[in-house]
Amino acid sequence: MKKILIGLGILLAIAAIFAMALPSILKSRGIHPDYNGPSYELPEKRALIITTSHGILNKPGETKGKKTGVFGSELSVPYYDFLDAGMSVDVASVKGGAIPVDPMSYRFMIITDADKRSRKDAKFQNKIENSLKIDDVNFT
């Protein structure tokens, strides 16, 4: 019995170490690499990010299914790149209103710094809760 408990303890320790190292392992394999290129200042410029309004994976005519949406980093990373360059950033979606964000995108092993920043940013949250409807955007 003692050997079994020791074995389980060792397995748990290995699993914990692997779990803690997983974000670094994934980053080293190319998932959400750090950008080391030039940065730009673009004051007075505007950016528009367009996302999905679809929040459920289902077959046509069905109303239930697995939750989905825009992958968090596909919205947050460009949003903050544009914003940090001094740009004004608008967010639009197909239907307007609340943008569904894929809950899988906030898993600890793949969440980005921009995702973490977005979750604390009231202006960002307001933009994804009240996105512009793409049909109402004046592109001129």
N, CA, C and O atoms as CSV, one atom per row, in Angstrom:
chain,resi,resn,atom,element,x,y,z
A,1,MET,N,N,0.827,-1.199,0.000
A,1,MET,CA,C,0.000,0.000,0.000
A,1,MET,C,C,0.868,1.259,0.000
A,1,MET,O,O,0.564,2.242,-0.675
A,2,LYS,N,N,1.938,1.206,0.761
A,2,LYS,CA,C,2.838,2.358,0.845
A,2,LYS,C,C,3.481,2.624,-0.518
A,2,LYS,O,O,3.624,3.777,-0.925
A,3,LYS,N,N,3.870,1.553,-1.224
A,3,LYS,CA,C,4.483,1.714,-2.544
A,3,LYS,C,C,3.492,2.323,-3.541
A,3,LYS,O,O,3.875,3.119,-4.398
A,4,ILE,N,N,2.226,1.946,-3.423
A,4,ILE,CA,C,1.198,2.491,-4.311
A,4,ILE,C,C,1.036,3.982,-4.066
A,4,ILE,O,O,0.952,4.759,-5.017
A,5,LEU,N,N,0.990,4.390,-2.811
A,5,LEU,CA,C,0.858,5.802,-2.478
A,5,LEU,C,C,2.066,6.603,-2.954
A,5,LEU,O,O,1.917,7.713,-3.464
A,6,ILE,N,N,3.252,6.043,-2.790
A,6,ILE,CA,C,4.462,6.722,-3.268
A,6,ILE,C,C,4.413,6.853,-4.795
A,6,ILE,O,O,4.735,7.905,-5.346
A,7,GLY,N,N,4.010,5.786,-5.458
A,7,GLY,CA,C,3.886,5.813,-6.919
A,7,GLY,C,C,2.882,6.856,-7.392
A,7,GLY,O,O,3.139,7.582,-8.353
A,8,LEU,N,N,1.735,6.928,-6.715
A,8,LEU,CA,C,0.728,7.931,-7.058
A,8,LEU,C,C,1.255,9.343,-6.806
A,8,LEU,O,O,1.004,10.255,-7.593
A,9,GLY,N,N,1.979,9.514,-5.716
A,9,GLY,CA,C,2.571,10.817,-5.411
A,9,GLY,C,C,3.552,11.250,-6.490
A,9,GLY,O,O,3.575,12.414,-6.888
A,10,ILE,N,N,4.357,10.313,-6.957
A,10,ILE,CA,C,5.325,10.615,-8.014
A,10,ILE,C,C,4.599,10.971,-9.313
A,10,ILE,O,O,4.974,11.922,-9.998
A,11,LEU,N,N,3.562,10.207,-9.647
A,11,LEU,CA,C,2.785,10.497,-10.856
A,11,LEU,C,C,2.118,11.868,-10.780
A,11,LEU,O,O,2.098,12.606,-11.765
A,12,LEU,N,N,1.577,12.204,-9.621
A,12,LEU,CA,C,0.955,13.518,-9.439
A,12,LEU,C,C,1.988,14.631,-9.569
A,12,LEU,O,O,1.708,15.670,-10.168
A,13,ALA,N,N,3.166,14.425,-9.019
A,13,ALA,CA,C,4.228,15.429,-9.118
A,13,ALA,C,C,4.642,15.629,-10.576
A,13,ALA,O,O,4.822,16.762,-11.022
A,14,ILE,N,N,4.791,14.536,-11.311
A,14,ILE,CA,C,5.156,14.627,-12.732
A,14,ILE,C,C,4.059,15.358,-13.508
A,14,ILE,O,O,4.356,16.214,-14.342
A,15,ALA,N,N,2.807,15.030,-13.241
A,15,ALA,CA,C,1.684,15.680,-13.921
A,15,ALA,C,C,1.652,17.173,-13.603
A,15,ALA,O,O,1.389,17.985,-14.490
A,16,ALA,N,N,1.915,17.542,-12.356
A,16,ALA,CA,C,1.916,18.954,-11.964
A,16,ALA,C,C,3.041,19.715,-12.653
A,16,ALA,O,O,2.841,20.836,-13.121
A,17,ILE,N,N,4.215,19.115,-12.715
A,17,ILE,CA,C,5.349,19.761,-13.390
A,17,ILE,C,C,5.045,19.949,-14.874
A,17,ILE,O,O,5.312,21.012,-15.435
A,18,PHE,N,N,4.489,18.922,-15.506
A,18,PHE,CA,C,4.132,19.015,-16.920
A,18,PHE,C,C,3.094,20.114,-17.142
A,18,PHE,O,O,3.213,20.902,-18.081
A,19,ALA,N,N,2.079,20.167,-16.281
A,19,ALA,CA,C,1.024,21.176,-16.424
A,19,ALA,C,C,1.587,22.583,-16.292
A,19,ALA,O,O,1.188,23.483,-17.031
A,20,MET,N,N,2.513,22.781,-15.355
A,20,MET,CA,C,3.109,24.106,-15.179
A,20,MET,C,C,3.999,24.479,-16.367
A,20,MET,O,O,4.104,25.654,-16.718
A,21,ALA,N,N,4.634,23.490,-16.981
A,21,ALA,CA,C,5.529,23.739,-18.106
A,21,ALA,C,C,4.795,23.828,-19.438
A,21,ALA,O,O,5.374,24.283,-20.425
A,22,LEU,N,N,3.550,23.409,-19.491
A,22,LEU,CA,C,2.820,23.338,-20.754
A,22,LEU,C,C,2.760,24.667,-21.510
A,22,LEU,O,O,2.983,24.662,-22.721
A,23,PRO,N,N,2.474,25.803,-20.870
A,23,PRO,CA,C,2.466,27.060,-21.637
A,23,PRO,C,C,3.815,27.334,-22.314
A,23,PRO,O,O,3.847,27.773,-23.464
A,24,SER,N,N,4.915,27.085,-21.622
A,24,SER,CA,C,6.241,27.302,-22.211
A,24,SER,C,C,6.516,26.314,-23.340
A,24,SER,O,O,7.113,26.675,-24.354
A,25,ILE,N,N,6.088,25.092,-23.166
A,25,ILE,CA,C,6.277,24.080,-24.207
A,25,ILE,C,C,5.516,24.485,-25.475
A,25,ILE,O,O,6.060,24.422,-26.577
A,26,LEU,N,N,4.270,24.895,-25.314
A,26,LEU,CA,C,3.468,25.291,-26.471
A,26,LEU,C,C,4.052,26.527,-27.152
A,26,LEU,O,O,4.073,26.607,-28.380
A,27,LYS,N,N,4.524,27.490,-26.359
A,27,LYS,CA,C,5.131,28.691,-26.935
A,27,LYS,C,C,6.381,28.325,-27.731
A,27,LYS,O,O,6.620,28.886,-28.801
A,28,SER,N,N,7.174,27.396,-27.222
A,28,SER,CA,C,8.387,26.979,-27.936
A,28,SER,C,C,8.046,26.248,-29.232
A,28,SER,O,O,8.877,26.174,-30.138
A,29,ARG,N,N,6.842,25.713,-29.326
A,29,ARG,CA,C,6.399,25.010,-30.534
A,29,ARG,C,C,5.680,25.961,-31.501
A,29,ARG,O,O,5.159,25.528,-32.529
A,30,GLY,N,N,5.653,27.261,-31.167
A,30,GLY,CA,C,5.104,28.250,-32.090
A,30,GLY,C,C,3.715,28.743,-31.791
A,30,GLY,O,O,3.156,29.497,-32.587
A,31,ILE,N,N,3.133,28.351,-30.683
A,31,ILE,CA,C,1.798,28.831,-30.333
A,31,ILE,C,C,1.946,30.119,-29.530
A,31,ILE,O,O,2.529,30.119,-28.446
A,32,HIS,N,N,1.423,31.201,-30.061
A,32,HIS,CA,C,1.507,32.541,-29.467
A,32,HIS,C,C,2.949,32.966,-29.187
A,32,HIS,O,O,3.284,33.289,-28.047
A,33,PRO,N,N,3.805,32.968,-30.212
A,33,PRO,CA,C,5.183,33.411,-29.993
A,33,PRO,C,C,5.229,34.906,-29.689
A,33,PRO,O,O,4.318,35.649,-30.056
A,34,ASP,N,N,6.281,35.337,-29.026
A,34,ASP,CA,C,6.472,36.758,-28.768
A,34,ASP,C,C,6.883,37.438,-30.069
A,34,ASP,O,O,7.647,36.879,-30.856
A,35,TYR,N,N,6.377,38.632,-30.285
A,35,TYR,CA,C,6.728,39.412,-31.474
A,35,TYR,C,C,7.917,40.292,-31.134
A,35,TYR,O,O,7.876,41.049,-30.164
A,36,ASN,N,N,8.961,40.201,-31.915
A,36,ASN,CA,C,10.170,40.978,-31.658
A,36,ASN,C,C,10.471,41.949,-32.790
A,36,ASN,O,O,11.589,42.457,-32.885
A,37,GLY,N,N,9.503,42.212,-33.641
A,37,GLY,CA,C,9.697,43.123,-34.763
A,37,GLY,C,C,9.511,44.572,-34.349
A,37,GLY,O,O,9.356,44.877,-33.166
A,38,PRO,N,N,9.528,45.454,-35.324
A,38,PRO,CA,C,9.386,46.880,-35.020
A,38,PRO,C,C,7.980,47.211,-34.536
A,38,PRO,O,O,7.020,46.499,-34.829
A,39,SER,N,N,7.881,48.288,-33.803
A,39,SER,CA,C,6.572,48.802,-33.407
A,39,SER,C,C,6.380,50.149,-34.088
A,39,SER,O,O,7.347,50.774,-34.522
A,40,TYR,N,N,5.143,50.592,-34.181
A,40,TYR,CA,C,4.836,51.796,-34.927
A,40,TYR,C,C,3.972,52.722,-34.103
A,40,TYR,O,O,3.235,52.285,-33.219
A,41,GLU,N,N,4.070,54.000,-34.399
A,41,GLU,CA,C,3.177,55.006,-33.831
A,41,GLU,C,C,2.279,55.463,-34.970
A,41,GLU,O,O,2.768,55.973,-35.978
A,42,LEU,N,N,0.978,55.288,-34.822
A,42,LEU,CA,C,0.030,55.621,-35.882
A,42,LEU,C,C,-1.131,56.460,-35.344
A,42,LEU,O,O,-2.294,56.103,-35.531
A,43,PRO,N,N,-0.817,57.575,-34.677
A,43,PRO,CA,C,-1.907,58.402,-34.155
A,43,PRO,C,C,-2.752,58.945,-35.301
A,43,PRO,O,O,-2.266,59.119,-36.419
A,44,GLU,N,N,-3.992,59.202,-35.015
A,44,GLU,CA,C,-4.945,59.721,-35.998
A,44,GLU,C,C,-5.419,58.656,-36.981
A,44,GLU,O,O,-6.279,58.940,-37.814
A,45,LYS,N,N,-4.888,57.449,-36.910
A,45,LYS,CA,C,-5.320,56.373,-37.795
A,45,LYS,C,C,-6.414,55.572,-37.099
A,45,LYS,O,O,-6.544,55.602,-35.876
A,46,ARG,N,N,-7.197,54.857,-37.901
A,46,ARG,CA,C,-8.288,54.060,-37.353
A,46,ARG,C,C,-8.161,52.617,-37.809
A,46,ARG,O,O,-7.667,52.330,-38.900
A,47,ALA,N,N,-8.617,51.720,-36.949
A,47,ALA,CA,C,-8.633,50.288,-37.275
A,47,ALA,C,C,-10.027,49.754,-36.986
A,47,ALA,O,O,-10.723,50.223,-36.085
A,48,LEU,N,N,-10.409,48.768,-37.768
A,48,LEU,CA,C,-11.687,48.089,-37.565
A,48,LEU,C,C,-11.413,46.596,-37.508
A,48,LEU,O,O,-10.842,46.024,-38.437
A,49,ILE,N,N,-11.819,45.974,-36.421
A,49,ILE,CA,C,-11.706,44.525,-36.273
A,49,ILE,C,C,-13.110,43.954,-36.431
A,49,ILE,O,O,-14.049,44.387,-35.763
A,50,ILE,N,N,-13.238,42.978,-37.321
A,50,ILE,CA,C,-14.539,42.366,-37.592
A,50,ILE,C,C,-14.499,40.913,-37.124
A,50,ILE,O,O,-13.565,40.177,-37.444
A,51,THR,N,N,-15.513,40.507,-36.370
A,51,THR,CA,C,-15.550,39.153,-35.823
A,51,THR,C,C,-16.862,38.459,-36.167
A,51,THR,O,O,-17.761,39.034,-36.782
A,52,THR,N,N,-16.931,37.235,-35.757
A,52,THR,CA,C,-18.141,36.443,-35.906
A,52,THR,C,C,-19.190,36.852,-34.872
A,52,THR,O,O,-18.874,37.476,-33.860
A,53,SER,N,N,-20.403,36.498,-35.140
A,53,SER,CA,C,-21.485,36.606,-34.156
A,53,SER,C,C,-21.982,35.223,-33.767
A,53,SER,O,O,-22.869,35.086,-32.925
A,54,HIS,N,N,-21.410,34.212,-34.378
A,54,HIS,CA,C,-21.856,32.829,-34.173
A,54,HIS,C,C,-21.270,32.279,-32.878
A,54,HIS,O,O,-20.050,32.223,-32.729
A,55,GLY,N,N,-22.106,31.881,-31.959
A,55,GLY,CA,C,-21.652,31.445,-30.655
A,55,GLY,C,C,-21.894,29.988,-30.315
A,55,GLY,O,O,-21.543,29.544,-29.221
A,56,ILE,N,N,-22.492,29.230,-31.238
A,56,ILE,CA,C,-22.787,27.819,-30.944
A,56,ILE,C,C,-22.468,26.972,-32.179
A,56,ILE,O,O,-22.872,27.304,-33.293
A,57,LEU,N,N,-21.739,25.880,-31.964
A,57,LEU,CA,C,-21.491,24.927,-33.043
A,57,LEU,C,C,-22.689,24.002,-33.133
A,57,LEU,O,O,-22.973,23.235,-32.212
A,58,ASN,N,N,-23.384,24.085,-34.253
A,58,ASN,CA,C,-24.569,23.249,-34.419
A,58,ASN,C,C,-24.869,23.068,-35.901
A,58,ASN,O,O,-24.274,23.720,-36.758
A,59,LYS,N,N,-25.788,22.186,-36.176
A,59,LYS,CA,C,-26.228,21.964,-37.552
A,59,LYS,C,C,-27.306,22.995,-37.883
A,59,LYS,O,O,-27.961,23.518,-36.981
A,60,PRO,N,N,-27.492,23.289,-39.161
A,60,PRO,CA,C,-28.545,24.240,-39.534
A,60,PRO,C,C,-29.895,23.841,-38.942
A,60,PRO,O,O,-30.307,22.683,-39.013
A,61,GLY,N,N,-30.567,24.821,-38.364
A,61,GLY,CA,C,-31.872,24.580,-37.768
A,61,GLY,C,C,-31.819,24.199,-36.299
A,61,GLY,O,O,-32.837,24.267,-35.611
A,62,GLU,N,N,-30.644,23.794,-35.800
A,62,GLU,CA,C,-30.508,23.442,-34.384
A,62,GLU,C,C,-30.170,24.688,-33.577
A,62,GLU,O,O,-29.547,25.623,-34.081
A,63,THR,N,N,-30.586,24.686,-32.326
A,63,THR,CA,C,-30.322,25.840,-31.467
A,63,THR,C,C,-29.387,25.505,-30.308
A,63,THR,O,O,-28.978,26.400,-29.567
A,64,LYS,N,N,-29.047,24.238,-30.144
A,64,LYS,CA,C,-28.164,23.837,-29.055
A,64,LYS,C,C,-26.886,23.249,-29.634
A,64,LYS,O,O,-26.874,22.699,-30.735
A,65,GLY,N,N,-25.811,23.379,-28.864
A,65,GLY,CA,C,-24.540,22.830,-29.292
A,65,GLY,C,C,-23.410,23.341,-28.425
A,65,GLY,O,O,-23.632,24.006,-27.413
A,66,LYS,N,N,-22.207,23.024,-28.835
A,66,LYS,CA,C,-21.009,23.424,-28.103
A,66,LYS,C,C,-20.758,24.924,-28.278
A,66,LYS,O,O,-20.888,25.445,-29.386
A,67,LYS,N,N,-20.395,25.625,-27.189
A,67,LYS,CA,C,-20.110,27.054,-27.261
A,67,LYS,C,C,-18.853,27.304,-28.078
A,67,LYS,O,O,-17.874,26.564,-27.990
A,68,THR,N,N,-18.903,28.356,-28.870
A,68,THR,CA,C,-17.769,28.760,-29.699
A,68,THR,C,C,-17.801,30.280,-29.835
A,68,THR,O,O,-18.509,30.952,-29.086
A,69,GLY,N,N,-17.071,30.804,-30.747
A,69,GLY,CA,C,-17.028,32.244,-30.982
A,69,GLY,C,C,-15.673,32.620,-31.533
A,69,GLY,O,O,-14.907,31.764,-31.976
A,70,VAL,N,N,-15.382,33.909,-31.502
A,70,VAL,CA,C,-14.063,34.365,-31.929
A,70,VAL,C,C,-13.041,33.838,-30.922
A,70,VAL,O,O,-13.300,33.835,-29.719
A,71,PHE,N,N,-11.902,33.401,-31.402
A,71,PHE,CA,C,-10.856,32.949,-30.481
A,71,PHE,C,C,-10.277,34.194,-29.824
A,71,PHE,O,O,-9.899,35.140,-30.516
A,72,GLY,N,N,-10.206,34.203,-28.515
A,72,GLY,CA,C,-9.833,35.400,-27.750
A,72,GLY,C,C,-8.645,36.155,-28.304
A,72,GLY,O,O,-8.715,37.369,-28.497
A,73,SER,N,N,-7.550,35.451,-28.563
A,73,SER,CA,C,-6.334,36.124,-29.014
A,73,SER,C,C,-6.449,36.670,-30.434
A,73,SER,O,O,-5.708,37.582,-30.797
A,74,GLU,N,N,-7.357,36.135,-31.241
A,74,GLU,CA,C,-7.550,36.663,-32.587
A,74,GLU,C,C,-8.216,38.035,-32.562
A,74,GLU,O,O,-8.190,38.767,-33.551
A,75,LEU,N,N,-8.802,38.368,-31.437
A,75,LEU,CA,C,-9.395,39.686,-31.242
A,75,LEU,C,C,-8.494,40.557,-30.370
A,75,LEU,O,O,-8.213,41.703,-30.722
A,76,SER,N,N,-8.044,40.031,-29.249
A,76,SER,CA,C,-7.311,40.861,-28.286
A,76,SER,C,C,-5.917,41.272,-28.762
A,76,SER,O,O,-5.499,42.406,-28.526
A,77,VAL,N,N,-5.192,40.373,-29.427
A,77,VAL,CA,C,-3.822,40.715,-29.852
A,77,VAL,C,C,-3.826,41.868,-30.862
A,77,VAL,O,O,-3.123,42.854,-30.640
A,78,PRO,N,N,-4.589,41.787,-31.965
A,78,PRO,CA,C,-4.575,42.945,-32.873
A,78,PRO,C,C,-5.180,44.198,-32.243
A,78,PRO,O,O,-4.730,45.311,-32.514
A,79,TYR,N,N,-6.190,44.017,-31.408
A,79,TYR,CA,C,-6.807,45.173,-30.752
A,79,TYR,C,C,-5.752,45.967,-29.992
A,79,TYR,O,O,-5.658,47.183,-30.156
A,80,TYR,N,N,-4.963,45.299,-29.169
A,80,TYR,CA,C,-3.961,46.017,-28.377
A,80,TYR,C,C,-2.758,46.450,-29.208
A,80,TYR,O,O,-2.125,47.455,-28.883
A,81,ASP,N,N,-2.428,45.722,-30.266
A,81,ASP,CA,C,-1.369,46.196,-31.167
A,81,ASP,C,C,-1.784,47.522,-31.798
A,81,ASP,O,O,-0.991,48.462,-31.839
A,82,PHE,N,N,-3.012,47.604,-32.287
A,82,PHE,CA,C,-3.514,48.844,-32.877
A,82,PHE,C,C,-3.606,49.946,-31.822
A,82,PHE,O,O,-3.147,51.066,-32.048
A,83,LEU,N,N,-4.194,49.631,-30.682
A,83,LEU,CA,C,-4.387,50.619,-29.626
A,83,LEU,C,C,-3.043,51.153,-29.125
A,83,LEU,O,O,-2.885,52.360,-28.943
A,84,ASP,N,N,-2.087,50.267,-28.906
A,84,ASP,CA,C,-0.776,50.687,-28.415
A,84,ASP,C,C,0.005,51.494,-29.451
A,84,ASP,O,O,0.956,52.193,-29.102
A,85,ALA,N,N,-0.389,51.403,-30.718
A,85,ALA,CA,C,0.227,52.212,-31.776
A,85,ALA,C,C,-0.430,53.593,-31.851
A,85,ALA,O,O,-0.049,54.419,-32.681
A,86,GLY,N,N,-1.408,53.839,-30.992
A,86,GLY,CA,C,-2.070,55.139,-30.951
A,86,GLY,C,C,-3.309,55.225,-31.824
A,86,GLY,O,O,-3.867,56.308,-32.005
A,87,MET,N,N,-3.739,54.111,-32.358
A,87,MET,CA,C,-4.895,54.114,-33.250
A,87,MET,C,C,-6.208,54.074,-32.473
A,87,MET,O,O,-6.263,53.622,-31.330
A,88,SER,N,N,-7.245,54.553,-33.116
A,88,SER,CA,C,-8.604,54.407,-32.612
A,88,SER,C,C,-9.107,53.065,-33.142
A,88,SER,O,O,-8.992,52.798,-34.338
A,89,VAL,N,N,-9.655,52.227,-32.283
A,89,VAL,CA,C,-10.039,50.880,-32.688
A,89,VAL,C,C,-11.544,50.671,-32.483
A,89,VAL,O,O,-12.073,50.852,-31.386
A,90,ASP,N,N,-12.208,50.288,-33.566
A,90,ASP,CA,C,-13.615,49.914,-33.501
A,90,ASP,C,C,-13.718,48.407,-33.663
A,90,ASP,O,O,-12.878,47.777,-34.305
A,91,VAL,N,N,-14.766,47.839,-33.068
A,91,VAL,CA,C,-14.998,46.400,-33.156
A,91,VAL,C,C,-16.405,46.187,-33.698
A,91,VAL,O,O,-17.380,46.725,-33.172
A,92,ALA,N,N,-16.490,45.392,-34.757
A,92,ALA,CA,C,-17.783,45.095,-35.375
A,92,ALA,C,C,-17.951,43.585,-35.475
A,92,ALA,O,O,-16.983,42.826,-35.426
A,93,SER,N,N,-19.197,43.176,-35.615
A,93,SER,CA,C,-19.497,41.757,-35.823
A,93,SER,C,C,-20.624,41.650,-36.843
A,93,SER,O,O,-21.245,42.649,-37.206
A,94,VAL,N,N,-20.873,40.466,-37.284
A,94,VAL,CA,C,-21.869,40.242,-38.323
A,94,VAL,C,C,-23.238,40.792,-37.900
A,94,VAL,O,O,-23.882,41.505,-38.668
A,95,LYS,N,N,-23.677,40.466,-36.694
A,95,LYS,CA,C,-25.002,40.880,-36.218
A,95,LYS,C,C,-24.970,42.107,-35.323
A,95,LYS,O,O,-26.018,42.695,-35.052
A,96,GLY,N,N,-23.784,42.511,-34.852
A,96,GLY,CA,C,-23.704,43.589,-33.876
A,96,GLY,C,C,-24.048,43.056,-32.493
A,96,GLY,O,O,-24.508,41.922,-32.354
A,97,GLY,N,N,-23.828,43.863,-31.487
A,97,GLY,CA,C,-24.130,43.444,-30.120
A,97,GLY,C,C,-23.026,42.600,-29.525
A,97,GLY,O,O,-21.855,42.753,-29.873
A,98,ALA,N,N,-23.403,41.710,-28.628
A,98,ALA,CA,C,-22.419,40.901,-27.898
A,98,ALA,C,C,-21.689,39.931,-28.831
A,98,ALA,O,O,-22.309,39.222,-29.624
A,99,ILE,N,N,-20.369,39.919,-28.716
A,99,ILE,CA,C,-19.539,39.012,-29.498
A,99,ILE,C,C,-19.241,37.787,-28.642
A,99,ILE,O,O,-18.697,37.920,-27.546
A,100,PRO,N,N,-19.591,36.595,-29.127
A,100,PRO,CA,C,-19.242,35.398,-28.359
A,100,PRO,C,C,-17.741,35.122,-28.477
A,100,PRO,O,O,-17.165,35.183,-29.563
A,101,VAL,N,N,-17.127,34.821,-27.342
A,101,VAL,CA,C,-15.701,34.476,-27.322
A,101,VAL,C,C,-15.592,32.999,-26.970
A,101,VAL,O,O,-16.182,32.536,-25.994
A,102,ASP,N,N,-14.834,32.270,-27.771
A,102,ASP,CA,C,-14.664,30.834,-27.560
A,102,ASP,C,C,-14.065,30.598,-26.174
A,102,ASP,O,O,-12.955,31.057,-25.904
A,103,PRO,N,N,-14.773,29.895,-25.293
A,103,PRO,CA,C,-14.259,29.672,-23.939
A,103,PRO,C,C,-12.948,28.888,-23.922
A,103,PRO,O,O,-12.179,28.988,-22.966
A,104,MET,N,N,-12.690,28.107,-24.974
A,104,MET,CA,C,-11.431,27.345,-25.029
A,104,MET,C,C,-10.227,28.265,-25.160
A,104,MET,O,O,-9.114,27.866,-24.817
A,105,SER,N,N,-10.420,29.483,-25.646
A,105,SER,CA,C,-9.291,30.378,-25.883
A,105,SER,C,C,-8.694,30.946,-24.602
A,105,SER,O,O,-7.620,31.546,-24.637
A,106,TYR,N,N,-9.364,30.769,-23.490
A,106,TYR,CA,C,-8.849,31.283,-22.223
A,106,TYR,C,C,-8.263,30.182,-21.335
A,106,TYR,O,O,-8.048,30.402,-20.143
A,107,ARG,N,N,-8.006,29.017,-21.895
A,107,ARG,CA,C,-7.370,27.946,-21.125
A,107,ARG,C,C,-5.971,28.382,-20.707
A,107,ARG,O,O,-5.292,29.080,-21.461
A,108,PHE,N,N,-5.539,27.986,-19.535
A,108,PHE,CA,C,-4.287,28.470,-18.960
A,108,PHE,C,C,-3.080,28.231,-19.855
A,108,PHE,O,O,-2.127,29.009,-19.825
A,109,MET,N,N,-3.107,27.180,-20.640
A,109,MET,CA,C,-1.924,26.851,-21.431
A,109,MET,C,C,-1.803,27.677,-22.703
A,109,MET,O,O,-0.736,27.692,-23.316
A,110,ILE,N,N,-2.872,28.369,-23.122
A,110,ILE,CA,C,-2.800,29.135,-24.365
A,110,ILE,C,C,-3.267,30.578,-24.226
A,110,ILE,O,O,-3.237,31.316,-25.211
A,111,ILE,N,N,-3.691,31.007,-23.057
A,111,ILE,CA,C,-4.134,32.390,-22.880
A,111,ILE,C,C,-2.937,33.329,-23.090
A,111,ILE,O,O,-1.833,33.058,-22.617
A,112,THR,N,N,-3.172,34.424,-23.801
A,112,THR,CA,C,-2.103,35.385,-24.082
A,112,THR,C,C,-2.152,36.531,-23.078
A,112,THR,O,O,-3.126,36.699,-22.345
A,113,ASP,N,N,-1.079,37.310,-23.064
A,113,ASP,CA,C,-1.062,38.506,-22.216
A,113,ASP,C,C,-2.156,39.478,-22.657
A,113,ASP,O,O,-2.770,40.141,-21.821
A,114,ALA,N,N,-2.403,39.564,-23.970
A,114,ALA,CA,C,-3.468,40.433,-24.471
A,114,ALA,C,C,-4.838,39.947,-23.992
A,114,ALA,O,O,-5.707,40.761,-23.679
A,115,ASP,N,N,-5.038,38.632,-23.933
A,115,ASP,CA,C,-6.299,38.090,-23.411
A,115,ASP,C,C,-6.483,38.503,-21.952
A,115,ASP,O,O,-7.562,38.944,-21.555
A,116,LYS,N,N,-5.431,38.358,-21.168
A,116,LYS,CA,C,-5.508,38.729,-19.749
A,116,LYS,C,C,-5.801,40.216,-19.608
A,116,LYS,O,O,-6.610,40.624,-18.775
A,117,ARG,N,N,-5.138,41.019,-20.426
A,117,ARG,CA,C,-5.356,42.470,-20.403
A,117,ARG,C,C,-6.803,42.790,-20.769
A,117,ARG,O,O,-7.428,43.649,-20.147
A,118,SER,N,N,-7.334,42.102,-21.776
A,118,SER,CA,C,-8.692,42.392,-22.243
A,118,SER,C,C,-9.745,42.075,-21.190
A,118,SER,O,O,-10.776,42.743,-21.115
A,119,ARG,N,N,-9.491,41.079,-20.399
A,119,ARG,CA,C,-10.480,40.680,-19.391
A,119,ARG,C,C,-10.601,41.695,-18.258
A,119,ARG,O,O,-11.588,41.698,-17.523
A,120,LYS,N,N,-9.587,42.563,-18.121
A,120,LYS,CA,C,-9.600,43.596,-17.078
A,120,LYS,C,C,-9.925,44.982,-17.629
A,120,LYS,O,O,-10.041,45.941,-16.865
A,121,ASP,N,N,-10.072,45.094,-18.947
A,121,ASP,CA,C,-10.228,46.381,-19.623
A,121,ASP,C,C,-11.713,46.670,-19.874
A,121,ASP,O,O,-12.340,46.048,-20.731
A,122,ALA,N,N,-12.264,47.619,-19.117
A,122,ALA,CA,C,-13.688,47.939,-19.226
A,122,ALA,C,C,-14.057,48.452,-20.617
A,122,ALA,O,O,-15.134,48.125,-21.117
A,123,LYS,N,N,-13.193,49.247,-21.256
A,123,LYS,CA,C,-13.488,49.753,-22.607
A,123,LYS,C,C,-13.541,48.606,-23.615
A,123,LYS,O,O,-14.435,48.555,-24.460
A,124,PHE,N,N,-12.586,47.694,-23.521
A,124,PHE,CA,C,-12.581,46.535,-24.410
A,124,PHE,C,C,-13.848,45.717,-24.190
A,124,PHE,O,O,-14.521,45.347,-25.153
A,125,GLN,N,N,-14.176,45.434,-22.943
A,125,GLN,CA,C,-15.362,44.636,-22.634
A,125,GLN,C,C,-16.629,45.305,-23.169
A,125,GLN,O,O,-17.524,44.626,-23.673
A,126,ASN,N,N,-16.705,46.627,-23.062
A,126,ASN,CA,C,-17.869,47.347,-23.591
A,126,ASN,C,C,-17.948,47.192,-25.113
A,126,ASN,O,O,-19.035,47.043,-25.670
A,127,LYS,N,N,-16.791,47.227,-25.778
A,127,LYS,CA,C,-16.789,47.091,-27.238
A,127,LYS,C,C,-17.220,45.698,-27.682
A,127,LYS,O,O,-17.865,45.563,-28.722
A,128,ILE,N,N,-16.882,44.659,-26.921
A,128,ILE,CA,C,-17.311,43.323,-27.354
A,128,ILE,C,C,-18.728,42.992,-26.876
A,128,ILE,O,O,-19.354,42.070,-27.399
A,129,GLU,N,N,-19.225,43.714,-25.919
A,129,GLU,CA,C,-20.625,43.527,-25.509
A,129,GLU,C,C,-21.570,44.334,-26.391
A,129,GLU,O,O,-22.750,44.005,-26.511
A,130,ASN,N,N,-21.050,45.388,-27.004
A,130,ASN,CA,C,-21.873,46.288,-27.814
A,130,ASN,C,C,-21.211,46.555,-29.158
A,130,ASN,O,O,-21.069,47.708,-29.564
A,131,SER,N,N,-20.806,45.499,-29.845
A,131,SER,CA,C,-20.100,45.689,-31.109
A,131,SER,C,C,-21.004,46.337,-32.151
A,131,SER,O,O,-22.230,46.234,-32.100
A,132,LEU,N,N,-20.357,47.003,-33.090
A,132,LEU,CA,C,-21.074,47.606,-34.201
A,132,LEU,C,C,-21.576,46.496,-35.128
A,132,LEU,O,O,-20.927,45.459,-35.262
A,133,LYS,N,N,-22.696,46.706,-35.748
A,133,LYS,CA,C,-23.181,45.760,-36.766
A,133,LYS,C,C,-22.454,46.101,-38.059
A,133,LYS,O,O,-22.423,47.264,-38.463
A,134,ILE,N,N,-21.877,45.113,-38.705
A,134,ILE,CA,C,-21.059,45.358,-39.890
A,134,ILE,C,C,-21.829,46.125,-40.962
A,134,ILE,O,O,-21.241,46.945,-41.667
A,135,ASP,N,N,-23.130,45.877,-41.099
A,135,ASP,CA,C,-23.944,46.577,-42.108
A,135,ASP,C,C,-24.056,48.074,-41.811
A,135,ASP,O,O,-24.340,48.862,-42.714
A,136,ASP,N,N,-23.834,48.471,-40.560
A,136,ASP,CA,C,-23.967,49.877,-40.173
A,136,ASP,C,C,-22.645,50.642,-40.219
A,136,ASP,O,O,-22.621,51.844,-39.955
A,137,VAL,N,N,-21.556,49.969,-40.547
A,137,VAL,CA,C,-20.244,50.612,-40.556
A,137,VAL,C,C,-20.057,51.386,-41.851
A,137,VAL,O,O,-20.282,50.856,-42.940
A,138,ASN,N,N,-19.644,52.646,-41.726
A,138,ASN,CA,C,-19.361,53.492,-42.886
A,138,ASN,C,C,-17.864,53.337,-43.191
A,138,ASN,O,O,-17.026,53.857,-42.455
A,139,PHE,N,N,-17.533,52.635,-44.257
A,139,PHE,CA,C,-16.155,52.364,-44.587
A,139,PHE,C,C,-15.431,53.533,-45.246
A,139,PHE,O,O,-14.223,53.462,-45.472
A,140,THR,N,N,-16.150,54.599,-45.555
A,140,THR,CA,C,-15.485,55.747,-46.150
A,140,THR,C,C,-14.951,56.653,-45.072
A,140,THR,O,O,-14.352,57.685,-45.374
